Amino acid sequence: EYTENAQTGNPDAGIRFIVHSPSEPPKVDTQGISVGPGNHAYTSISKTEYTNEIPPWGECEPGRELRYYSRYTKTGCLLECRADHVADACGCRTVSMPGTLDYCLPSIVTGCVKTTIAELKSGKKTCDCPTPCSATAYPATVSYGGWPSSSTKDFYTQLFNITEQEIKENIVLLDVYYQQLNLQTVQQRRAISTNDLLGDLGGQLGLFLGASVITIIEFLEFLVKKGTSCCRHNQVRTKSTELITIK
């Protein structure tokens, strides 16, 4: 029972879904996967965890919070930012936006809201949404098969008590499963930590200071030996002269 028209709505038939973390709001309009009716979709997913560093090594902001979501995510931040811009310009919100304002009338959605979102997409209006310090994603790979087959269509028409044409126009089979029972971790790491930096600086400083002190001591020793070498030669000559006179 589609309610949207070709001028203002979505002309696609079927469903649109997204696999997301429970802590992250779904952004189906830009990240969703579409499946048309009369198809069997096989969706294999994998789990990927991201860990980002704080400045100056990274761009995430620890302690960043959102008003309408329990955990900071970039998608949630963008949704709140979009809702704020729409609220300022139109005084309402759409059904997909968080907040407490009343929902916009259809005439406002096709006019003011559409114009505001277009300004956000073009960059005329911006959002300050840095990368989260931790995030979880579920990349999906989808393959399709026609459904039902010629040998099973009679069974399903009797099972659902509908015609074959109604099956092809109204039913979608969707399987979602893990491709492998493991996860991938993507972690930003500092090229050198603070402790390692201090240790390297201390080691290099100790090496150069040690070398400098040794050089200074050797130079002073050279000057002392050079200064006292004349006295030693005079003493040797005096003793030699005395020995010669006695003989």
C-alpha positions in Angstrom: 0.0 0.0 0.0 2.2 2.8 -1.3 1.3 6.3 -0.4 4.0 8.4 -2.1 3.6 10.0 -5.5 6.1 10.4 -8.2 6.6 14.2 -7.7 7.3 14.3 -4.0 7.9 10.7 -2.9 10.0 7.7 -3.5 9.0 5.8 -6.7 10.8 2.6 -5.8 8.9 -0.6 -5.0 10.0 -3.1 -2.3 11.8 -2.5 1.0 15.0 -0.6 2.1 16.9 -1.9 5.0 20.2 -1.2 6.9 22.2 -3.3 9.4 23.5 -0.9 12.1 24.7 -0.8 15.7 21.9 -0.5 18.3 23.6 2.7 19.6 23.7 4.4 16.1 20.5 5.7 14.5 19.8 4.2 11.1 20.2 6.6 8.1 18.3 4.5 5.6 17.9 7.2 3.0 21.7 7.4 2.2 23.1 4.1 3.6 20.2 1.7 3.1 20.1 -1.3 0.7 17.0 -1.7 -1.5 15.3 -5.0 -2.4 12.5 -5.2 -4.9 9.5 -7.5 -4.5 9.5 -11.0 -5.9 13.2 -11.4 -4.9 15.1 -13.4 -2.3 18.0 -11.3 -1.0 21.0 -13.0 0.8 22.8 -10.4 2.9 26.1 -11.5 4.5 27.5 -9.0 7.0 30.7 -8.7 8.9 31.5 -6.7 12.0 34.2 -3.9 12.0 35.2 -1.9 15.1 36.9 1.5 14.7 39.0 3.2 17.3 40.3 6.7 16.6 42.9 8.8 18.4 42.3 12.2 20.1 44.0 15.3 18.8 46.8 16.0 17.9 47.1 12.4 16.7 43.5 12.1 15.5 40.3 14.1 15.1 37.9 12.5 17.6 36.6 14.5 20.6 36.2 12.4 23.8 33.3 13.3 26.0 31.2 14.7 23.1 27.5 14.1 23.8 24.2 14.4 21.9 20.9 15.7 23.1 18.6 12.9 21.8 20.9 9.9 21.7 22.7 8.1 24.6 25.9 7.7 22.7 27.8 10.0 20.3 27.8 8.8 16.7 28.5 10.8 13.6 25.1 9.7 12.1 23.3 10.9 15.3 25.2 14.2 15.2 24.3 14.8 11.5 20.6 14.0 12.2 20.5 16.4 15.2 22.3 19.1 13.1 19.8 18.6 10.2 16.9 18.8 12.7 18.3 22.1 14.2 18.6 23.7 10.8 15.1 22.6 9.8 13.7 23.8 13.1 15.4 27.2 12.7 14.2 27.7 9.1 10.8 25.9 9.2 9.8 25.7 12.9 9.0 22.0 12.8 10.6 18.6 12.1 10.1 15.6 9.8 9.2 12.1 11.1 12.9 11.0 10.7 14.3 13.8 12.7 14.9 13.8 16.5 13.4 16.5 18.7 10.3 17.6 20.4 8.8 20.0 17.8 5.6 19.2 16.0 5.9 17.4 12.7 5.9 19.5 9.5 2.9 19.6 7.2 3.3 18.0 3.8 3.3 21.5 2.2 6.2 22.6 4.4 8.1 19.3 3.8 8.0 19.8 0.0 9.0 23.5 0.4 10.9 24.8 3.3 12.3 21.4 4.5 13.4 20.4 1.0 15.2 23.7 0.5 17.0 23.5 3.8 18.2 20.0 3.2 19.4 21.0 -0.2 21.5 23.8 1.3 23.0 21.3 3.7 23.9 19.0 0.8 25.5 21.8 -1.2 27.6 23.0 1.8 25.8 26.3 2.2 25.0 25.2 5.7 27.4 23.1 7.6 27.5 20.7 10.6 30.3 20.3 13.2 30.4 16.5 13.6 33.9 15.1 14.3 34.8 11.5 13.9 33.7 9.4 17.0 36.5 7.9 19.2 34.9 4.5 18.8 32.4 3.1 16.3 31.0 -0.2 15.0 30.0 -0.9 11.4 28.4 -3.8 9.7 29.5 -3.9 6.0 27.0 -5.9 3.9 27.3 -7.9 0.7 24.0 -8.6 -1.0 23.1 -11.2 -3.7 19.7 -11.7 -5.2 17.7 -14.6 -6.6 14.2 -14.6 -8.2 11.4 -15.9 -6.0 9.4 -18.1 -6.1 10.7 -20.6 -8.7 8.4 -22.1 -11.3 8.3 -25.4 -9.3 7.3 -23.8 -6.0 5.0 -20.9 -7.0 1.8 -23.1 -6.7 2.7 -24.1 -3.2 3.1 -20.4 -2.1 0.0 -19.2 -3.9 -2.0 -21.8 -1.9 -0.1 -21.1 1.3 -0.7 -17.3 1.3 -4.0 -17.6 -0.6 -2.9 -15.0 -3.2 -2.1 -15.0 -6.9 1.4 -15.3 -8.4 1.3 -11.7 -9.5 0.5 -10.6 -6.0 3.4 -12.5 -4.7 5.8 -10.9 -7.2 4.4 -7.4 -6.3 4.2 -7.7 -2.5 6.6 -10.3 -1.0 10.3 -10.1 -0.3 12.5 -12.8 1.2 15.4 -11.4 3.2 18.2 -13.5 4.9 20.7 -11.6 7.0 23.7 -13.6 8.4 27.3 -13.3 9.4 29.7 -14.1 6.7 32.3 -15.3 9.3 32.1 -15.6 13.1 34.9 -13.1 13.7 35.4 -9.3 13.7 37.9 -6.9 12.2 39.4 -4.1 14.3 40.7 -0.9 12.7 42.7 1.1 15.2 44.5 4.4 14.9 47.8 4.3 16.7 50.2 7.1 17.6 53.5 6.9 15.8 55.2 7.5 19.2 53.6 7.8 22.6 54.4 10.5 25.2 56.4 8.0 27.3 58.4 6.8 24.3 59.1 10.4 23.3 60.4 11.4 26.7 62.5 8.2 26.8 64.0 8.9 23.4 64.7 12.6 24.3 66.2 11.6 27.6 68.4 8.9 26.0 69.6 11.3 23.2 70.2 14.1 25.7 72.1 11.8 28.0 74.2 10.5 25.1 75.1 14.0 23.9 75.7 15.4 27.4 77.9 12.4 28.2 79.9 12.8 25.1 80.3 16.6 25.7 81.5 16.1 29.3 84.0 13.5 28.2 85.3 15.8 25.4 85.7 18.7 27.9 87.5 16.5 30.4 89.8 15.2 27.7 90.5 18.8 26.4 91.3 20.0 30.0 93.6 17.0 30.5 95.3 17.8 27.2 95.9 21.4 28.4 97.2 20.3 31.7 99.6 17.8 30.2 100.7 20.4 27.6 101.3 23.0 30.2 103.3 20.7 32.5 105.3 19.0 29.8 107.9 22.0 29.7 108.4 21.7 33.5 109.1 18.0 33.2 111.6 18.6 30.4 113.5 21.2 32.4 113.7 18.9 35.4 115.1 16.1 33.3 117.8 18.5 31.8 118.8 19.8 35.3 119.3 16.3 36.7 121.3 15.3 33.6 123.6 18.4 34.1 124.1 17.6 37.7 125.1 14.1 36.9 127.6 15.3 34.4 129.2 17.8 36.8 129.7 15.2 39.5 131.5 13.0 37.2 
